[in-house]
């Protein structure tokens, strides 16, 4: 695996993992690995949303903004195959000593929060580029920066932190180390003139060489981040507007019908469900066309040309009409099957056409 971090500057450092120095690699314990293995696809569907927090100083002055977005995505592997993934984008922008600075994080994760690819770009006063590499087999239970943002939302939904779990992470120097999470309990805070209960989780990255780095996250019931505090640093990130909290959708059990002849049109309940489903599909189709106006335009153009040309072979006509939209298909003349002699072109020889002139 290779993790790359780019920031503003011209200095390059190549960090070697602990194993290259003859020391054993740190390993995640069973509690951490089991917690990551327990993640379910249905649970992750509740974590796809965007949020925004304001960065403020210790005196309450605004200093910037933090945005976090988690959504479904696609990841292109080396062979060109597209696989489903969790896409994470976090962005901070603010001022430090009156200088604009910030960080952009892009991550692609599997459904078990395994890291597929991650890019982190920082813009500060200096430029610094660092590359860290270590064997893939040594990072079972590894939690990247992107995975940490999703994992915190999972803990908020479950209202619990895995007991005695020891994950793996990268320290500020890009070296593999331990990471732990601690349950600091619940607290009531005021957000947008409303009272809200938050679940506090503290993450600590235990660097082998430096001092531990801790960050406290104040999480609402559905995973929204209400407050973030970097322990030992002035200022914090705090939410300014209360979001609409999401709730777990209750799945109704499927109805069971006896095996008997049934004329559903005469069954009032089934017929009502049919009409409701029909309307639901109609609204869904209309919504899709509103979101993709190009589809409506393509269909309108096709029908217009079809009625104007009136070909005998409609299937071939349709294939020739839509064929040029395929980027892999070689360029060919469109609508070949519907070519007709132009009614404005004379069928008589040019000499005969002019002989009648007086």
Secondary structure by P-SEA (a helix, b strand, c coil): cbbbbbccccbbbbbbcccccccccccccaaaaaaaaaccccccccccccbbbbbbccccccccbbbbbbbbbccccccbbbbbbbbbbbbbbbbccccccbbbbbbcccccccccbbbbbbbccbbbbbbbbbbcccccccccaaaaaaaaaaaaaacccccbbbbbbbcccbbbbbbbbbbcbbbbbbcccbbbbbbbbbbbbbcccccbbbbbbbccccccccccccccccbbbbbccccccccccccccbbbbccccccccccaaaaaaaaaaaaaaaaaaaaaaaacaaaaaaaaaaaaaaaaaccccaaaaaaaaacccccccccccccccccccccccccccccccccccc
